[in-house]
Amino acid sequence: MSTPIPCTIELPGMITVLLGIRSVEVTASTLAGALQAAYEKEPALRQLLMDESGSFREHVLCYHRTAQGAASTRWMATLNVPLTLGDSILIMQAVSGG
């Protein structure tokens, strides 16, 4: 089992307005664990980010930021990716239009 790592989850403006928080500080071993810890701290967050199937809503983007760069969870086979010291998670709202 991996050692839990402190991790910041940064939230988009709309969620900041709704919940009154800009970020959530958690400690977890994996990306999935960090998100679960955030949902436990801020229960409304799950409803805002996830759909009924447990996937991120269509217009919610989640990035795992590491020293090597950022990776979208949309292209990950699993969220059971180990966290390392200095990692953070960025939640964004996709904007589209024409």
Buried (B, 14 or more C-beta within 10 A) or exposed (E): EEEBBBBBBBBBEEBEEEBEEEBBEBEBBBBBBBBBBBBEEBEEBBEBBBEEEEEBBEEBBBBBBBEEEEBEBEEEEEBEBEBEEEBBBBBBEEEEEE
